[in-house]
């Protein structure tokens, strides 16, 4: 057995429950419905989005495009604020099949994390609809995370769907942060990096953003289909060299790099953006604020530290645990919250994701200590596993030993799961996964560290 007294075992169980409650509260309160209620309103046919007002009667057509993991939730929230008669029609492209559909929308079930044939069909349908718009039209774009693969069309006809999927896998497993991954995606796509905005020109455009990218890089969201692209061909070539990607890409993509044949994406001086506006209504910061409020209600002193955003998971784990120990010296009960994402370079991986990898990396350093660590994705999906993330605490190593028996030591079992990127089976055996199912939202990840 793990050697815990019943009292200690109960304490660890209670703190794991507290961590789950903090995460669940953040998910509930950082909702798309509440964000739309604050930022989107229609009265007497005048639509307010952020600080902008649009007289719907001044447009001959109002068309809506909603893409990403939160596409259906955003379409439903828009209808709740406007009513279905306020817009002519629309397209929803998401990675999950909703239980119901919003009237007036065509639905596409695109792929994630790699594009599928349905992703390309969605892109073709959107491009065809946008090119039919004119200057008397208003197009409302609603963009959320995951849109990069859910709606996709290669910029070069020589790039087949299998080549496109292989390119995505190479990028996702490269260890590059999402902004660098998206720089390359934009330049290989007919819909990203502002190219949807070009297709919609000269219509009036407004984009409502539910962001899963850093606040200072909004054009990285879904690879920025409606925004001027801040990255360049030179950036793509530098990133490809940095991560040695060209030899890993399929030939059709590698040839574009070797021949310096990438086409540049539209920049801020492109006419497509003269009548375009963008409003971020929900972001990782809102989820952080809601988690902080829940932790405060639970009696913890709260500190937020996002400085390890886009760090390798093991470096981020070491940094945040050290920061937690520093805070613990002056406060009896402290909650350290960290938003954003960590990176994992996967080689021949098993079942898991970056959140479970981060959590498992914390298990050995906190063994025996009154510390609980939760890491999870607000979209409810962590890598290729059914979980959103996982929890570890000071009892995890002891409980692993109970599960693996005499065949291996607990430390060896944890290290093997880390090195093989196979964290999910271990967490599943312990009952320490967080399984929410797809949440219909996507605000990056939350890491919640409790010391008590």
Buried (B, 14 or more C-beta within 10 A) or exposed (E): EBEBEEEBBEBBEEBBEBBBBBBBBBBEBBBBBBBBBEBBBBEEEEBBBBEEEBEBEEBEBBBBBBBBBBBBBBBBBBBBBBEBEBBBBBBBBBBBEBEEBBEBBBBBBBBBBBBBEBBBBBBBBBBEBBEEBEEEBBBBBBBBBBBBBBBBBBBBEEBEBEBBBBBBBBBBBBBBBBBBBBBBBBBBBBBBBBBBBBBBBBBBBBBBBBBBBBEEBBBBBBBBBBBBBBBBBEBBBEBBEEBEBBEBBBEBBBBBBEEEEBEEBBBEEBEBBEBBBBBBBBBBBBBBBBBBBBBEEBEBBBBBBBEBBBBBBBEBBBBBBEBBBEBBEEEEBBBBBBBBBBBBEBEEBBBBBBBBBBBBBBBBBBBEBBBBBBBBBBBBBBBBBBBBBBBBBBBBBBBBBEEBEEEBEBBEBBBEBBEBBBBBBBBBBBEBBBBBEBBBBBBBBBBBBBBB
